[in-house]
Amino acid sequence: MARFGDEDLDTFTSDMAVVVTYGSKRTKGHLDEEEEIESDDGGGNVLVMRTVLKDIKTSEFSRGGKLYGLTVNGTITADGTSYTVHDKRLQSDGAFTTLVIAKA
C-alpha cells in the first residue's frame, strides 16, 4: 500500500481551499460548517452549528510551520475575514487539523 508523506497533502487543499493568514504567514484550508450535538442544562441535546477551518496540514503547527504559535483564543484570517480560534482538533490519522472558529 502506498503511503502519503507531508509533501503529498497539498493535493487535498488545492481546489476549493481558502487562504489562511496567521501573522505574516499564509497557508490553505477549507472553510465549512459542521453540526455538533451538545447537552443542554436540562439534560437534553441541542444541535449546534460551528464554523470550522478544515484540512490544514498538522505540520503547519510545528516549529517552523506557518501556523506555529497559534493557540486557542488566537486570531487568524481566512478568506479575508478575521476569526478567533476556539478549538484545535486532529482529523482522522492526524495528518490534518481542524480549527473551530468564530468571527472576531
C-alpha positions as CSV (number, residue, x, y, z in Angstrom):
1,M,0.0,0.0,0.0
2,A,1.3,3.4,-1.0
3,R,2.0,5.8,1.9
4,F,1.4,9.6,1.8
5,G,4.0,12.0,3.1
6,D,3.5,15.5,4.2
7,E,4.5,16.8,0.8
8,D,1.6,14.9,-0.7
9,L,-1.0,16.6,1.4
10,D,-1.1,19.8,-0.7
11,T,-3.1,17.8,-3.2
12,F,-6.1,17.8,-0.8
13,T,-6.2,21.6,-0.4
14,S,-5.5,22.6,-4.0
15,D,-9.0,23.1,-5.4
16,M,-11.5,24.8,-3.1
17,A,-9.2,25.9,-0.3
18,V,-9.1,29.4,1.0
19,V,-6.1,31.4,2.1
20,V,-5.4,31.3,5.8
21,T,-3.2,34.0,7.3
22,Y,-1.6,34.0,10.7
23,G,0.7,37.0,11.2
24,S,2.6,37.4,8.0
25,K,2.4,33.7,7.1
26,R,-0.1,32.0,4.7
27,T,-1.3,28.5,4.2
28,K,-4.6,26.9,2.9
29,G,-7.6,25.2,4.4
30,H,-11.3,24.6,3.8
31,L,-13.9,26.9,5.4
32,D,-17.0,25.0,6.3
33,E,-19.8,24.5,8.9
34,E,-20.3,21.3,11.0
35,E,-23.2,20.1,13.1
36,E,-22.4,19.0,16.6
37,I,-24.7,17.7,19.3
38,E,-24.3,19.1,22.8
39,S,-26.1,18.5,26.1
40,D,-28.1,21.4,27.4
41,D,-28.7,22.3,31.1
42,G,-31.9,20.3,31.2
43,G,-30.3,17.1,30.2
44,G,-31.5,17.2,26.6
45,N,-29.5,17.5,23.4
46,V,-29.1,20.5,21.2
47,L,-27.8,20.6,17.6
48,V,-25.2,23.4,17.3
49,M,-23.6,24.7,14.0
50,R,-19.9,25.5,14.2
51,T,-17.8,27.3,11.7
52,V,-14.6,25.3,11.1
53,L,-11.4,25.6,9.1
54,K,-10.6,22.0,7.9
55,D,-7.8,20.2,6.2
56,I,-4.9,22.3,7.5
57,K,-1.7,20.3,7.4
58,T,-0.9,19.5,11.0
59,S,2.8,20.1,10.3
60,E,1.9,23.8,9.9
61,F,1.6,24.0,13.7
62,S,5.0,22.6,14.4
63,R,8.2,24.7,14.9
64,G,8.9,26.3,11.6
65,G,5.4,25.8,10.3
66,K,3.2,28.6,9.0
67,L,0.8,28.4,12.0
68,Y,3.4,27.7,14.7
69,G,2.4,29.5,17.9
70,L,-1.3,29.7,17.1
71,T,-3.3,28.9,20.2
72,V,-6.9,28.8,21.3
73,N,-8.2,32.4,21.5
74,G,-5.7,33.4,18.9
75,T,-6.7,35.2,15.7
76,I,-6.4,34.1,12.1
77,T,-7.8,35.4,8.8
78,A,-9.5,33.0,6.4
79,D,-10.7,34.1,3.0
80,G,-10.3,37.8,4.1
81,T,-12.4,37.5,7.3
82,S,-10.9,37.6,10.8
83,Y,-11.7,34.7,13.2
84,T,-10.9,33.7,16.8
85,V,-9.8,30.1,17.3
86,H,-12.0,28.2,19.8
87,D,-10.6,24.7,19.5
88,K,-7.9,22.8,17.6
89,R,-8.7,19.1,16.6
90,L,-6.7,16.4,14.8
91,Q,-8.6,14.8,11.9
92,S,-8.5,11.0,11.4
93,D,-4.9,9.9,11.3
94,G,-3.5,13.3,12.4
95,A,-2.2,14.5,9.1
96,F,-4.7,17.3,9.0
97,T,-6.1,19.6,11.7
98,T,-9.5,21.3,12.0
99,L,-9.9,24.6,13.8
100,V,-13.2,25.5,15.4
101,I,-13.5,29.3,14.8
102,A,-15.9,32.2,15.1
103,K,-15.9,35.7,13.6
104,A,-13.7,38.0,15.6
